[in-house]
Amino acid sequence: MTTATLLGSEVPRLATPPARELTPETTRGFECIEFAEEVLGLELMPWQKWVLLHGLELADDGSFRFRTLLVLTSRQCGKSTLLQVLALWRMYVDGAPLVLGTAQNLGLAEETWTGALQMAESVPELAREVAHVSRTNGDKFMRLTSGERYKVAAATRSGGRGLSSDLVLLDELREHHNWEAWSAITKTTLARPAPQVLGFSNAGDKSSVVLASLREKALASAADRNTTLGIFEWSAPDGCALDDRAAWAQANPALGHRMSEQAIASALEVDPEEVFRTEVLCQWVEAVDAAIAPAAWASLADANAERGTGAVFALDVAPDHSSASLAVAWRRPDGSSHVVLADHREGVEWVIARCAEVLSTWGGKLLVEQTGTAAFLLPQLQQAAPSSSSQLFAQDRSEIGSFGFFPSAQASQGGVEAVSRRFYVDACSALDAAVAAGQVRHGNQPELNSAVAVARWSTSGDAGQRVLSRKDSRVSPLVAATLALHGLTLPVPSNGGQFLFL
């Protein structure tokens, strides 16, 4: 008895339908497929042909219907081949003056570009039309004798600025954690007569803000025949079982063509659930490779905390100075630690006065990492702390109360203490251990919870110790909380204030 090979779905589970019947007169997909198969010698998979037929649908004026198109599938299904085919077809057949390829990892965009160049060079009639190739790092492009170019650009706030593009290829769109790169790169198409921005990716998580927003808008407008935003998504249904073979086929259109069931089954054996769901089932998850599991963090919430003494404050500033966070930690009567944000605001102009206020009110310590993003404020903080008084900032006292506690009449003057990079490394290890052991509680504040949702580990030093990455500005509240919690291991101030909670 033989078992039939499980084939991936040709048709996406979620898709913007065509505005009319697709024929050689209403889509240029047919000629692009012919170019891929007859000129490039490729054997396209059914799902790749489906994307080309539907993605290159024409509007009534002859331009492409979709100015922006999202294509989502699981990993290793052949997205790169589609990118290369589209780039070469637009250059050689359509005569597009500039194709711009980009990815959050520049090396990935360059790899796709290199593959397209090799395709062109392997076909004598195409190779003869290649006038110049630049392989210079940071300036890779190929130019045809008729002037068309395929250029690689970094996915940054300056990527593509000054250029005018006819086709923008955005790979791994899930890695765009803010709108800076999208804003810079996609606006290169505004003045072109028949532009397209194509975003390719697998599913994302909470940090994938650009992809999440575009996907939501595309699904909401899918029934609108006049929409210029399209989505083709091969994904498993939400909540499906991990071993559901039918769901595998829906998310992996290359299954049975270039991918085997055995490969997926093997991934299921070794992958954490959140990794398998996003990478293999193309499903959205809270976080992938999160520094702190969202469920574990949620279980440690305690918005109505017990009283505590020995306040330790810590300050962190986002790398781009877009915001600053002031956290406070203390020991609970049960022996565990508790941390809340005492303040979190945009900019840094408010920091000096606010820190002086809490120290004059509560006493204790204010920790600032001497090589960290808030270090530039250390001189001002150290100068302001000794001369501050509780009366000086009485007008802002209501903000302290908004975090659920009030100053004690016993409060005394505190001090600013610079801590080393090594302190931060140890603080990150201590946070990891405390969360795992359930020895820390938090105030369940949205800003802190959001920071946890996007927090990722990076490595520090030759020993490869894990620390919270600061690349994402939104993680700053968690960095402040981490420093404050570890500050509880320092000598306790002789006369700090007492927290009185509502």
C-alpha positions as CSV (number, residue, x, y, z in Angstrom):
1,M,0.0,0.0,0.0
2,T,1.4,3.4,-1.0
3,T,0.7,6.7,0.7
4,A,0.0,9.7,-1.6
5,T,2.5,12.5,-1.3
6,L,1.1,15.4,0.6
7,L,1.1,18.5,-1.6
8,G,1.2,22.1,-0.5
9,S,-1.7,24.3,-1.4
10,E,-1.5,26.1,-4.6
11,V,-4.0,28.7,-3.4
12,P,-3.4,30.9,-0.3
13,R,-5.7,30.5,2.7
14,L,-6.2,34.3,2.9
15,A,-6.1,36.4,-0.3
16,T,-7.3,39.5,-2.0
17,P,-9.5,38.2,-4.9
18,P,-8.9,39.5,-8.4
19,A,-11.1,42.4,-9.6
20,R,-12.0,40.5,-12.8
21,E,-11.2,37.3,-14.7
22,L,-7.5,36.9,-15.1
23,T,-6.5,36.5,-18.8
24,P,-3.4,37.5,-20.8
25,E,-5.2,40.8,-21.3
26,T,-5.9,41.5,-17.6
27,T,-2.6,40.3,-16.0
28,R,1.0,40.2,-17.0
29,G,1.5,37.1,-15.0
30,F,1.3,34.9,-18.0
31,E,4.3,36.6,-19.7
32,C,6.3,36.7,-16.5
33,I,5.8,32.9,-16.1
34,E,6.8,32.4,-19.7
35,F,10.0,34.4,-19.1
36,A,10.8,32.4,-16.1
37,E,10.3,29.0,-17.7
38,E,11.3,29.7,-21.4
39,V,14.1,32.1,-20.9
40,L,15.5,31.5,-17.4
41,G,14.8,27.7,-17.7
42,L,13.1,27.5,-14.3
43,E,10.3,25.1,-13.3
44,L,8.1,27.2,-11.2
45,M,5.9,25.6,-8.5
46,P,2.1,26.0,-8.7
47,W,2.0,28.5,-5.9
48,Q,4.7,30.6,-7.5
49,K,2.7,30.8,-10.7
50,W,-0.4,31.7,-8.7
51,V,1.4,34.7,-7.2
52,L,2.6,35.9,-10.5
53,L,-0.8,35.6,-12.2
54,H,-2.6,37.4,-9.4
55,G,0.1,39.7,-8.3
56,L,0.7,41.2,-11.7
57,E,-3.0,41.9,-12.3
58,L,-3.6,45.1,-14.3
59,A,-5.8,48.1,-13.5
60,D,-8.0,49.7,-16.1
61,D,-5.3,52.2,-17.0
62,G,-2.8,49.4,-17.7
63,S,-0.7,49.9,-14.5
64,F,-0.4,47.2,-12.0
65,R,-3.5,46.9,-9.8
66,F,-1.5,46.3,-6.6
67,R,0.8,49.1,-5.7
68,T,1.6,47.2,-2.4
69,L,1.4,43.4,-2.2
70,L,2.2,41.2,0.8
71,V,3.2,37.5,0.2
72,L,3.4,35.4,3.4
73,T,4.4,31.8,3.5
74,S,6.4,29.6,5.8
75,R,10.2,29.4,5.5
76,Q,12.0,27.8,2.6
77,C,9.1,27.7,0.2
78,G,10.8,29.5,-2.7
79,K,10.2,33.2,-2.0
80,S,13.7,34.2,-3.1
81,T,13.2,32.6,-6.5
82,L,10.0,34.7,-6.9
83,L,12.0,37.9,-6.0
84,Q,14.7,37.1,-8.5
85,V,12.2,36.3,-11.3
86,L,10.3,39.5,-10.7
87,A,13.4,41.6,-10.7
88,L,14.8,40.2,-13.9
89,W,11.4,40.3,-15.7
90,R,10.8,43.9,-14.8
91,M,14.3,44.9,-16.1
92,Y,14.6,42.8,-19.2
93,V,11.0,42.6,-20.4
94,D,9.2,45.5,-18.8
95,G,12.1,48.0,-19.0
96,A,11.7,49.2,-15.5
97,P,14.6,51.7,-14.9
98,L,15.2,50.7,-11.3
99,V,14.5,47.6,-9.2
100,L,15.4,48.1,-5.5
101,G,16.0,45.0,-3.4
102,T,16.2,45.3,0.4
103,A,15.9,43.3,3.6
104,Q,16.4,44.0,7.2
105,N,19.6,42.0,7.0
106,L,21.6,43.6,4.1
107,G,23.4,40.3,3.5
108,L,20.1,38.6,2.7
109,A,19.2,41.2,0.1
110,E,22.7,40.9,-1.4
111,E,22.3,37.1,-1.5
112,T,19.0,37.4,-3.5
113,W,20.7,40.0,-5.8
114,T,23.6,37.6,-6.4
115,G,21.2,34.8,-7.3
116,A,19.4,37.0,-9.8
117,L,22.8,38.0,-11.4
118,Q,23.8,34.4,-11.7
119,M,20.5,33.6,-13.4
120,A,21.1,36.4,-15.9
121,E,24.7,35.4,-16.5
122,S,23.7,31.8,-17.1
123,V,21.6,32.7,-20.2
124,P,23.8,33.9,-23.0
125,E,21.3,36.3,-24.5
126,L,20.7,37.9,-21.1
127,A,24.3,38.0,-20.2
128,R,25.1,39.9,-23.3
129,E,22.9,42.7,-22.1
130,V,24.7,43.1,-18.7
131,A,26.7,46.3,-19.2
132,H,28.2,46.7,-15.7
133,V,28.2,44.9,-12.3
134,S,29.3,46.5,-9.1
135,R,30.2,44.1,-6.3
136,T,31.3,46.8,-3.9
137,N,30.0,46.3,-0.4
138,G,27.2,48.7,0.3
139,D,26.9,49.6,-3.4
140,K,26.0,46.4,-5.3
141,F,24.1,46.8,-8.5
142,M,23.8,45.4,-12.0
143,R,23.1,47.6,-15.0
144,L,21.9,46.6,-18.5
145,T,23.1,48.1,-21.8
146,S,19.7,49.8,-22.1
147,G,20.2,51.4,-18.6
148,E,17.9,49.3,-16.3
149,R,19.4,48.6,-12.9
150,Y,18.9,46.2,-10.0
151,K,20.3,47.8,-6.9
152,V,20.6,46.6,-3.3
153,A,19.9,49.0,-0.4
154,A,19.9,48.7,3.4
155,A,16.6,48.7,5.2
156,T,17.3,51.8,7.2
157,R,15.9,55.3,7.5
158,S,18.3,56.4,4.8
159,G,18.0,53.4,2.5
160,G,16.9,54.3,-1.0
161,R,16.6,58.0,-0.3
162,G,17.4,60.0,-3.4
163,L,16.3,57.2,-5.7
164,S,13.2,56.7,-7.8
165,S,12.2,53.0,-8.0
166,D,9.7,51.1,-10.2
167,L,9.8,47.9,-8.2
168,V,10.7,47.6,-4.5
169,L,11.4,44.1,-3.1
170,L,11.2,43.9,0.7
171,D,12.3,40.6,2.1
172,E,11.7,39.5,5.7
173,L,9.2,42.3,6.3
174,R,8.5,40.8,9.8
175,E,11.8,42.2,10.9
176,H,10.7,45.8,10.4
177,H,10.2,46.8,14.1
178,N,9.4,50.5,13.2
179,W,8.4,52.5,10.2
180,E,11.7,54.2,9.4
181,A,12.9,51.8,6.7
182,W,9.5,51.4,5.2
183,S,9.0,55.2,5.0
184,A,12.4,55.8,3.3
185,I,12.3,52.9,0.8
186,T,8.7,52.7,-0.3
187,K,8.4,56.4,-1.0
188,T,10.9,56.0,-3.9
189,T,8.0,54.7,-6.0
190,L,5.7,57.7,-5.6
191,A,6.5,59.4,-8.9
192,R,6.7,56.3,-11.1
193,P,3.9,55.4,-13.6
194,A,3.6,51.6,-12.8
195,P,5.2,51.0,-9.4
196,Q,5.0,48.0,-7.1
197,V,6.2,47.4,-3.5
198,L,6.3,43.7,-2.8
199,G,6.8,42.6,0.8
200,F,7.7,38.9,1.4
201,S,7.8,37.3,4.8
202,N,6.7,34.6,7.1
203,A,4.4,35.4,10.1
204,G,5.7,37.7,12.8
205,D,5.1,38.5,16.4
206,K,4.3,41.6,18.5
207,S,7.5,43.3,17.4
208,S,6.6,43.0,13.7
209,V,4.8,46.4,13.8
210,V,5.0,47.2,10.0
211,L,3.9,43.7,8.8
212,A,1.1,43.5,11.4
213,S,-0.3,46.9,10.4
214,L,-0.2,46.2,6.7
215,R,-1.7,42.7,7.1
216,E,-4.6,44.1,9.1
217,K,-5.3,46.8,6.5
218,A,-5.0,44.3,3.6
219,L,-7.4,41.8,5.2
220,A,-9.9,44.6,6.0
221,S,-9.9,45.9,2.4
222,A,-9.8,42.5,0.6
223,A,-13.3,42.7,-0.6
224,D,-12.8,46.2,-2.2
225,R,-12.3,45.7,-5.9
226,N,-10.6,49.1,-6.0
227,T,-8.0,48.4,-3.4
228,T,-4.4,48.8,-4.3
229,L,-3.2,46.8,-1.3
230,G,-3.2,43.1,-1.7
231,I,-2.3,40.1,0.5
232,F,-1.6,36.4,-0.4
233,E,-1.1,34.4,2.7
234,W,-0.3,30.7,2.9
235,S,-0.8,29.9,6.6
236,A,-2.3,27.3,8.9
237,P,-5.6,28.1,10.6
238,D,-5.4,29.7,14.1
239,G,-5.4,27.2,16.9
240,C,-4.7,24.1,14.7
241,A,-2.9,21.1,16.2
242,L,0.9,21.2,15.6
243,D,0.7,17.8,13.9
244,D,-2.2,18.6,11.6
245,R,-1.0,17.5,8.2
246,A,-3.7,19.5,6.3
247,A,-2.5,22.6,8.2
248,W,1.1,21.9,7.1
249,A,-0.1,21.9,3.5
250,Q,-1.9,25.2,3.9
251,A,1.2,26.9,5.2
252,N,3.9,25.2,3.1
253,P,3.0,25.5,-0.6
254,A,6.4,23.9,-1.5
255,L,5.4,20.7,0.3
256,G,5.8,17.8,-2.0
257,H,7.7,19.9,-4.5
258,R,10.9,20.9,-2.8
259,M,10.0,20.1,0.8
260,S,9.1,16.8,2.5
261,E,6.7,15.9,5.2
262,Q,9.7,14.3,7.0
263,A,11.4,17.7,7.2
264,I,8.4,19.3,8.8
265,A,8.0,16.4,11.2
266,S,11.6,16.7,12.2
267,A,11.2,20.4,12.9
268,L,8.2,19.6,15.1
269,E,10.3,17.2,17.2
270,V,12.9,19.9,18.1
271,D,11.3,23.3,17.8
272,P,9.6,25.2,20.7
273,E,5.9,25.6,19.9
274,E,6.2,29.4,19.2
275,V,9.1,28.8,16.7
276,F,7.2,26.0,14.9
277,R,4.1,28.0,14.6
278,T,5.7,31.1,13.2
279,E,8.4,29.6,11.0
280,V,6.6,26.4,9.8
281,L,2.9,27.1,10.1
282,C,3.2,30.9,9.3
283,Q,1.1,31.7,12.3
284,W,1.4,34.9,14.4
285,V,2.6,34.5,18.0
286,E,3.2,36.8,20.9
287,A,7.0,36.5,20.7
288,V,9.7,34.3,19.1
289,D,13.0,33.9,21.0
290,A,11.6,36.2,23.7
291,A,14.0,37.0,26.6
292,I,11.0,36.5,28.9
293,A,8.1,34.3,28.0
294,P,5.0,36.5,28.0
295,A,3.0,33.9,29.9
296,A,5.6,33.6,32.6
297,W,5.7,37.4,33.0
298,A,1.9,37.7,33.2
299,S,1.8,35.1,36.0
300,L,4.1,37.4,38.1
301,A,1.8,40.4,38.0
302,D,0.6,42.0,41.2
303,A,-0.9,45.4,40.8
304,N,-1.9,45.6,44.5
305,A,1.5,44.9,46.0
306,E,2.3,44.7,49.7
307,R,4.3,47.3,51.5
308,G,8.0,47.5,51.1
309,T,11.1,49.3,52.3
310,G,14.6,50.2,51.0
311,A,13.7,51.8,47.7
312,V,16.2,51.4,44.8
313,F,15.6,53.4,41.7
314,A,17.2,53.0,38.3
315,L,17.2,55.1,35.2
316,D,17.5,54.1,31.5
317,V,17.2,56.2,28.4
318,A,16.2,54.8,25.0
319,P,19.1,54.7,22.5
320,D,17.5,57.3,20.3
321,H,16.5,59.5,23.3
322,S,12.9,59.1,22.4
323,S,11.9,58.2,25.9
324,A,13.3,57.6,29.4
325,S,12.2,55.2,32.1
326,L,12.6,55.4,35.9
327,A,12.0,52.1,37.7
328,V,11.8,51.4,41.5
329,A,12.3,48.0,43.2
330,W,12.0,46.9,46.8
331,R,11.9,43.8,48.9
332,R,8.5,42.4,49.8
333,P,7.6,40.8,53.2
334,D,7.5,37.4,51.5
335,G,11.2,37.7,50.5
336,S,10.6,38.2,46.8
337,S,11.3,41.4,44.9
338,H,8.9,43.9,43.4
339,V,9.4,46.4,40.6
340,V,7.2,49.1,39.0
341,L,7.8,52.0,36.7
342,A,7.9,55.2,38.8
343,D,7.8,57.2,35.5
344,H,8.1,56.7,31.8
345,R,7.8,59.6,29.4
346,E,8.8,60.8,25.9
347,G,12.1,62.7,25.7
348,V,14.7,63.3,28.4
349,E,14.0,66.9,29.4
350,W,12.0,65.8,32.4
351,V,14.5,63.3,33.9
352,I,16.7,65.5,36.1
353,A,13.9,67.2,38.0
354,R,11.9,64.0,38.4
355,C,14.9,62.0,39.7
356,A,15.7,64.7,42.2
357,E,12.1,64.7,43.3
358,V,11.9,61.0,44.0
359,L,15.3,60.9,45.8
360,S,14.3,63.8,48.0
361,T,11.0,62.2,48.7
362,W,12.1,58.6,49.2
363,G,15.8,58.5,49.8
364,G,17.5,55.3,48.7
365,K,19.7,55.0,45.7
366,L,19.3,56.0,42.0
367,L,21.4,53.7,39.8
368,V,22.7,54.7,36.4
369,E,24.9,52.6,34.2
370,Q,28.1,54.5,33.7
371,T,28.6,53.2,30.1
372,G,24.9,53.0,29.3
373,T,22.5,55.2,27.3
374,A,21.7,57.4,30.4
375,A,25.3,58.0,31.3
376,F,25.4,61.5,29.7
377,L,22.9,62.6,32.4
378,L,25.1,61.5,35.3
379,P,26.9,64.8,36.0
380,Q,23.5,66.7,36.1
381,L,21.9,64.0,38.3
382,Q,24.8,64.0,40.8
383,Q,24.7,67.8,40.9
384,A,20.9,68.0,41.3
385,A,20.4,65.3,43.9
386,P,22.1,66.8,47.0
387,S,20.4,70.2,46.7
388,S,16.9,68.9,45.9
389,S,14.1,69.0,48.5
390,S,10.6,67.6,48.7
391,Q,9.0,71.0,48.8
392,L,10.8,72.1,45.6
393,F,8.8,69.5,43.5
394,A,5.5,69.4,45.5
395,Q,3.6,70.5,42.5
396,D,4.3,67.1,40.8
397,R,3.4,65.0,43.8
398,S,0.2,63.8,42.1
399,E,2.2,61.9,39.5
400,I,3.8,59.8,42.3
401,G,0.4,58.9,43.6
402,S,-0.6,57.7,40.1
403,F,1.7,54.8,40.4
404,G,-0.1,53.6,43.6
405,F,2.1,54.9,46.4
406,F,2.7,58.0,48.4
407,P,5.8,59.4,50.1
408,S,6.6,58.7,53.7
409,A,7.1,61.5,56.2
410,Q,10.3,59.7,57.2
411,A,11.9,60.0,53.8
412,S,15.5,61.3,53.6
413,Q,17.9,62.4,50.9
414,G,19.1,59.7,48.6
415,G,22.1,59.5,46.2
416,V,23.0,58.8,42.6
417,E,25.3,55.8,42.1
418,A,27.0,54.9,38.8
419,V,27.2,51.2,38.2
420,S,29.4,49.3,35.8
421,R,28.7,47.4,32.6
422,R,29.5,44.3,34.6
423,F,26.6,45.2,36.9
424,Y,24.2,45.3,34.0
425,V,25.4,41.9,32.8
426,D,24.9,40.4,36.2
427,A,21.5,42.2,36.5
428,C,20.3,40.5,33.3
429,S,21.3,37.1,34.6
430,A,19.6,37.8,37.9
431,L,16.4,38.8,36.2
432,D,16.4,35.6,34.1
433,A,16.8,33.5,37.3
434,A,14.3,35.5,39.3
435,V,11.6,35.1,36.6
436,A,12.3,31.4,36.3
437,A,12.1,30.9,40.1
438,G,9.0,33.2,40.5
439,Q,10.9,35.4,42.9
440,V,10.0,38.7,41.3
441,R,6.6,40.5,41.0
442,H,5.7,43.6,39.0
443,G,2.9,46.2,38.8
444,N,1.4,44.9,35.5
445,Q,1.9,48.3,33.8
446,P,1.4,48.5,30.0
447,E,4.7,50.2,29.3
448,L,6.6,47.5,31.2
449,N,4.6,44.6,29.7
450,S,5.2,46.0,26.2
451,A,8.9,46.1,26.9
452,V,8.9,42.5,27.9
453,A,7.0,41.6,24.7
454,V,9.8,42.9,22.5
455,A,12.8,42.1,24.7
456,R,15.4,39.8,23.1
457,W,18.8,38.5,24.4
458,S,22.1,39.5,22.9
459,T,25.6,38.4,24.0
460,S,28.1,40.5,25.9
461,G,31.9,40.0,26.0
462,D,34.1,37.1,25.1
463,A,32.3,34.8,27.5
464,G,29.1,35.2,25.5
465,Q,26.9,36.2,28.5
466,R,23.3,37.0,27.7
467,V,22.1,40.6,28.2
468,L,18.9,42.4,27.2
469,S,19.4,43.9,23.8
470,R,18.9,47.6,23.6
471,K,18.5,47.9,19.9
472,D,14.8,48.2,20.2
473,S,14.0,51.5,22.0
474,R,10.8,50.0,23.5
475,V,12.8,47.7,25.8
476,S,14.1,50.6,27.9
477,P,11.5,50.3,30.7
478,L,12.6,46.7,31.2
479,V,16.3,47.7,31.3
480,A,15.5,50.2,34.1
481,A,13.5,47.6,36.0
482,T,16.4,45.1,35.6
483,L,18.9,47.5,37.1
484,A,16.6,48.5,39.9
485,L,16.0,44.8,40.9
486,H,19.7,44.0,41.0
487,G,20.3,47.1,43.0
488,L,18.6,45.4,45.9
489,T,21.7,43.3,46.3
490,L,23.7,46.5,47.1
491,P,24.0,47.7,50.7
492,V,20.7,48.9,52.0
493,P,20.5,52.7,52.6
494,S,20.5,53.5,56.4
495,N,17.3,55.5,56.3
496,G,15.2,55.1,53.2
497,G,11.5,55.9,52.8
498,Q,8.7,53.4,53.3
499,F,6.1,52.7,50.6
500,L,2.5,52.9,51.6
501,F,0.3,51.3,49.0
502,L,-3.4,51.9,48.3
